[in-house]
Amino acid sequence: MTGARERVRQHLLEHSVRRGEFTLKSGRTSSWFIDSKQTICAPEVMVDVAELMLERIPADATAIGGLTMGADGASFITAGVAATRGRLLRAFSVRKEVKDHGAGGRIAGALEPGDRVVISEDTVTRGSSLLEAARVVREFGADVVLLLAVVDRGGTVAAMAAGEGLPFEALFSAPDLGFSYEGA
């Protein structure tokens, strides 16, 4: 395990993982919960998170983003670190609903039609937020080249994404953190 990967894994375990009884977005209960934003937004490891993301982002990708709030931290940090290294990735958010004032629409940020896009997310169980963002980005006229999560707690996203012709990767899986997958 690389130094950056181990530092992020340890930070996730120490600052993001909670044990107890939690109700997930799906309504199911779980004995553990992860608020990975506690790690993604932590100054001591945010550059490490971005480096791990950049290792997986295809060379021809031109933008990174996803459904707000889950994607924002990882997307913006990754685009910022990439820029310091001469790699320009536009960053954007997909709003949860259409904005009815200003320019409107669901896309906020620097996405352009024709961009080759990585859809990001902090933590996924079922992958519904990733797939929703991918659909919005495709409707906007950009090409989705990868779905990328910081943590995959469910273990079923890759199959769902493949069903829509999209590759999926995660920096960490539930087993990487010492837990069983939660399933869909």
N, C-alpha and C positions, 0 to 999 in steps of 0.2 A: 504494500500500500504506500503510495507516495506521501511525502510530508504534508502536502496540502490536503489530500484526501483524508488522512488520519486526523489532522487538526479539525477539519469540518465534521467528521464523524464524531469525534469526542465532544465537540461543541454542541452538536445536535443532541447527544445523549445527556449532557450536563445542563443545557439551557432550554431545549425545545421539547423534549419528551416529558410527558406527564403520565403518571400511573394512577389508576383509580377506576371509576365507572363514568363513561362518557357516552353521550348520545351523538352519533355522527350525523352529517347532513342527510344521509339516506334514511335516518330514523332508527337505524340499528344501534345497538350498544357495543362498546368496546372497553377492554381493560386498559387501553393506552390511547393517548392522543398526542399528536405532534403539532406544535405551532412553530413550523420551520422558519417563520419570519424572525423569530428570536435569534436565529443563527444567520440568516441571509442578511439581515440589517445590522449585525454586530460588527463594529469596526475592526476587531481583531481577526475576523475570518472572512469578511465580505470579499476581499480581493481573491482569497482562496476559492470561494464559491464561484466567482466569475471565471477564474482560470479553469476550474473543472468544467464549467459550462462551455467555455471556448474550446476545450479539447474535443468536445463532441459536436460542435457546430460545423456543418459542412463549409468548405472553403468558399463555395459560391453563394452562400446565404448573404442577404443584404439587409435583413431586418429581423428584429426579435421583439416579441410582445405576446400578450394574451389577455384573458379575461381579468379585468381589474377586480380586485386587489391581489388575488393570488399570484398573478404573474408580474406585477409591477416591480417589486424589489429586485428579483433576480434579473429581469429584463434590463432595467435601467442600469444596474451595477455592471452587468456584463457588457452592455454597449459602451459604457464609460471606460471600463478597463480596456476594451478592445480599441477604442479611439486613442488611448495613450500608447498603443503599440502599432499605430498606423492602420488598423483595420476598422473601416467605417461601417457600423451596423446602425441603421435607423431603429429607434425604439418607439413603441406605441402601446396603447391600452385599448382593449375592447370593452366598451361600456356594457353594463348588464341590460340596459334598455336604450331605445332610441332617444336621443336628446331632441326636444322639440323647440329649442331656441338656438340662436347663433347659427353655426354651420350645420347643426343637426347631425344625424347619423350615429353610428355606434363606435366608430374609430376615432380615437383621440391620440394625436402625436404625429410622428413623421413617416407613417406608412404611405407608400406610393403604389399605384397599380403596376403590376409587373414585378414587384419585389419578390424575392425568394425568401420565404419567411420560416423562422423557427418559432413555434408556439410554445411558450413556457408556462410553468405552473410551479408553485412552491411544493405542495403535497397533493398527491392524487390517490384516491381509493378506487373509484369507478372510472374516472376519466371524462366525465360528462362536461366539465368546464373546458378541458382541452379541446374536445370535439366541437363544442359550441363555438369557441373562438376560431377554430379552423374553418368552420362553415361561414362565419361572418367574414373572415379574411378572404376566403375564396370568392364570396359574393362581391366583395370590394374589388376583385380583379387581381389579387396577388396569388402566388403559388406557394402552398405550404410544403416545405421540404423535410420537416422534422417536428415531432412533438417531444418536448424535453421537460422533465420534472426534476426537482431537487430530490424528492422522496416519493417512492411508489410504495404505498402501504397495502394496496389491494392485490397486486399480482395479476390482474386481468386486463389491464389497459392495453398491453401490446397486441393482444388478440382482437380487441375492439377496434383499435386503430388500424390494424392490418385489414380488417373488414371494410374500411373506408380508403384503403390504399395508402395509408400513412405509416411511416416508421415511428417507433416510440423508443425512447431511452430514458433512464433515470440515473441520477448520480448515485443514489442509494436506494436499496430495497429494504423492506421491513426486516428480512433476515440479516441484512448487513448491520442492522441496529439491534439484533437479538430478539426479534419478534416474528411470529408467524404472519403470513399474509392474511388480510381481513377478507379478501374475496369481494365479489361484486355486490 
